[in-house]
Amino acid sequence: MTSRKLFSTFWNKRLSVNVLNKQSVGCYSTMSAQRQYIPRRTLMYVPGHDLKKLRKIPQLNTDCAVLECEDGVALSKKAEARANICQILEEIDFGPTDCAVRVNSVSSGLIEEDLKIILSAKKLPQTVLIPKVDNVDELNYFTEIMKREINRRKETNYRPYLITFIESGQAVMNMVDIIKTGLRFSEEGVYLLDGVVFGSDDFCADIGATRTSEAGELIYARQKIVMTAKAFRLQAIDMVSIDIKDQASLERQSLEGARMGYTGKQIIHPSQIDTVNTAFTPSQDKIEWATQLIDAFNTHHQSGQGAFTFRGSMIDMPLVLQARNILQLVNNINRKH
């Protein structure tokens, strides 16, 4: 299958937005290939070795809670983190929060044990995050382990969302090939590639840049990552703001990221949640636009027409999907309140 046909097939599957079926083990839901948009305005890391913090997740208003095995966990605490994550997956009702696990990178040598333990849990995460994907070979290796561990389970319909991290110069250069490979495995039903995260601090370390609050040193990578992710209709999660006391900088970065096209932002502290959620929440005007566009699309769809004019602009399927995603995000927000 050519890359154009591969993308077209995958794109068509993403156009239908079904209601998420919550009848399953844990926070993973049994879904068809046509699955709903999962908003991730805030993607918050919670260290897996800290049960007290893990148990506070239902009280937080983060869209995506990441049970952390990687950077936030010391090497001596990795085994404890894996065991705690399995326990929390069974213990907690995550409700509308996207329940995710970030495993260690392929290069760390720890990813096989992470997946072996976590994918043997009674209840499974809805989303899996793989950091530091520098090339296609690393994604291939991860996918083979995923296949093997999933096949060991009696439940064979587990198909998580997958989010990959771009954290080096090499990863930025290889991003298109990494995404195409992920889409091929998505077509095979191993997982559903759903987004890309920009790991800015590791990226700066890799290229020898000095990290600043203005982030001017990151502008090229930041724009290329969001452009590439959106070209494949994937979510793009922006860089983390590590100064948890600087709310002004956090707000500026968040609004800037939203204007660039990012769909959300990584956070590391509960105090960052409200500021980031607000920045990535559609305005009332945007909600009205999406509602009216979908109404117009439904009318034209019933008549058998293709592209049509709405408010003086030609509308095709990418804009329809954008409108659906906006309304899905609003619905998700309303479910939390």
N, C-alpha and C positions, 0 to 999 in steps of 0.2 A: 504494500500500500504506500503511495506517495505521501510526502509530508502534507501536501495540500489536501488530499483526500482524508488523511488521518485527522487533520485539524477540522475539516468540514464535518466529519462524522461525530467527533467529540463535541464540537460546537453545537450541533443539532440536538444532542442529548442534553446539553446544559440549558436549552431554551425552555423546556417544560419544568415548571416549578411546582412540585408536589408537596403536600402537607407531610411533615416529618412523622413517620410512624414510630411512636415511642414504645411499642410492644416488643421488647427485647431484653436481653440480659444487660444489666448495667446501663451506662450512659451511651453505649453504642446502640443504634437503632437499625433494624432490618429495613433496607430501602431498596428500591429499584435503581436502575442505572440513572433514572431521571430524579435527581435529588434536589432538595431545596437549598437556597442560598443561606449560608450560616454567617451572620454578621460577626466581624471581629474588630470592632472599633478599638477595643482595649484587649491586648493580649498580655496577661499578667503572669509572671513567673513566681511559682511557690516552691521553695526547696523541699524536695522529697524526704529529706531526713528529719524534717520538723513537723511532727504530727499536730502540734498545737496550731501552727499556721495552716496546715492542710484542712483542719476541721473548721476553720473560719471561712472557707471559700463560699458556702451558701449565703453568708451574711454580706458578701461583697457584690458590687454591681458591675463586675467586669464581664464583658461578653465572652471571653475565652480565658479559662484558668488552666495554666500549663503546669502540670505536676513535673517537677524538674529533677532530672538525673544528671544533667551536664554541668555547666559552669557554676551553678549555684550550690553544688554539692562537692565537698572535699573527697579526695580519692579514698580516704579511710571510712567515708560514710556512704559509699556507693551501694553496698549490699543492703544497708539499713534503708536507704532511700527506695530501692526496688521493693523491699518487703512492705514498707509503709504505703507505697503507691498501690500495690495490690489490695491492701487492707482498706484504703480510702475509697478505691473504686467500688468496692462492695458496700461500704458503710454509708457513703454520702449520696443523697439525691441531689444531683447537680441542677435539676430543673431546666430552665432555658439556657443556662450557661454551657458553652461548648467545653466539654471535658477533654483535655488534651494531655499528652505525655511527650516530653522532649527526651529522647534517648541520647547517648553519647555518640560522637562522630565515628565514622568508619576508621579514621586514622588513629583514634584513641586506643583501639584494640578492645574496647569495652562493649561495643554495640551488640555483639552476639549474645552476651550474657544478659544485657538489658532486655532484648526482645524475647529471649527464652523465658525469663521470669515473668515479665509483664504480660506477654501474650498467653501465659498459662493461667492467668488470674480467672476467677469465676466470672467477673464482669470486666468489660473491656472499654478502653477509651474510644471516644467518638473520632478523635483526631490524633495523628502521630506526627511529631515534628522531628526532622533529621537535620542536625546542624552541619556546617562546614562541608557542604557538598561542592568539592572543587572540580569534579569531572564526571563523565558518564560512568566510568568504571566503578566509582564509589556508589553511585545510585544503583547500578546493576548488583553490586555485592549486597547492599541493604535489601534490595527487592528479593533476592534469592533467599536470604534469611527469613524475611517476612513470609514468603511462600511456604517454606519448610515448617515454620512454627505454627502458621495458621492451619496447615494440613494435618498437624498433630491433634488438633481439636476435633471434637465430634461436631461442633457447630461450624459448618463450612461456608456459611453465607456472610461471614464477617468481612466487611470491606470498609476500612476507615478512610476518612479524609487524610490527605498527606500534604504537609507544608514543608518546603525545603528552605534552607538558609544559604544566602550568598554572603560570604565573609572574607573573600580574598580577591586579589587581582585576577588570579587564574579563574576563579568562579565567575567573575563578571565576564571575562572573555568567553567562557564556555557555557554561559547561561542558556542560550538558545538550544544547544544540543542537549543540555540537561533537561530542559522542559519538554522537548520533543520525546526524549526517552521516557520521561514520566507519563506523558500522554499515551504512549504505546502500552505501557504497563497498565494504565487506567483502562484502556480498551480491553485488555485481557482480564480485567476484574480483580486485580490484586489490591488496588486502592483507588481512590479518586484524587488525583492531583488537584489541589484547590487554591494554593497560594504560595507566595514567596516572601521571605523575611530578609530585610537588609540588616546584617550584623555589622554595624558601623565600627565598633571598637576593635574587633578583630581585623576588620578591613584596614583600618588606620595602622594597626601594628604590622600588618603584612606588607603594606607599601611604604612604611616609614613616615607617615603623615603625623602631624601634631593635631590632636583633637581640640577643637575650640567650641564654645557655646554657639557661635554664629554658624558653624558647620560649612564654611566656605570651601574647605579642603575636600568636602564630600559631594559637592554639587554634581560633578559628572557622573559618579557612580550612582548617586541617589536618583538622578533623572533617568539614567539608562536602565536601572533595575525596574522602576515603575513602568517605563515605556514598554520594556520587553514583557513583563508580566501581563500588562493590559493587552498587548498584542495577541496574547494567547487566552484572553478573557479569564485571567487568574486574579485573585486578590493580591494586593501588595501591602505588606506591613512595614511601616517606617521604623527608623532607628530609635533606640532607647535614649531617654534623657536621664543621665546618671545622677544629676544633682537634684535630689528629691525636695530640697528646700527652695529651689528657684522656680516658683510657679509661673513667673512672667516669661521666663525662657521656655518653659514647657508649653505654655499656651501659644507662644509665637511659633515654636517648632511644629506644634500640632496643626495649627491653622495653615502654615506653609505646606506641610505634608498633604493636607486635605486638598489644597489648591493644586498641588502637583499631580494629584490623582490617586494618592495612596488611600487605601480603604480603612486603615487603622494604624495603631502605633503600639510598640512594645512598652510595657511599664514594669516597674520593679517595686512599687510601694502603693498601698491603698490610697494615699493622699493624692496620687496622680490620676485616679480613675475618673472623677467628675470632670476635670478640665479636659481630658482627652476625649471622653465620651461626647461632651458638648461640641468640641471642634469637629468631630466626625459624624455628627447627627444632621440629617438633612433639614434645611430651613422649611418654613411653612410654604413658601413659594415653590420650593422644589417638590414638596409633597403634592401640592395642587397640580403642578405640571405633570408629575408621574401618574396621578389618578386620572386626569383627563386624557393623557396619552393612551393609557391602557384601555379606557372606555372607547376611544376612537379606534384603536387597534382591533378590539373585539368586534366592533361594527364592520370594519373593513374585512376582517378575517372571515366573517360569516358570508360576506359577498363574494369571497374567492379572489379578492385583489391582493396584490403584493405590496410594494412600497406605496406610501401615501403621503399627503401633505398635512402637517399639523402645525398650527400657528406660523404658517409661512415657510416651514422647513420640511424637506423630504425626510421621511422616517423609514428606517429599515430595521432589521432584527437586532443589531447591536444596541440601538437606542431603546428598543422595546425591552430588552433584557436589563438595561440600566434602570429603566423605570420600574420593572418588576423587583429588582434588587432593592431599590429605595423603599418601596412599599413593604417588602419583606423585612427590611431593617426596622421600619416603623412598627410593624406588627410585633417583632421581637422585643422592641423596647416596651411596648404596651403590655406585653406578657409579664414583664419584670415588675410592673407597678400595680 
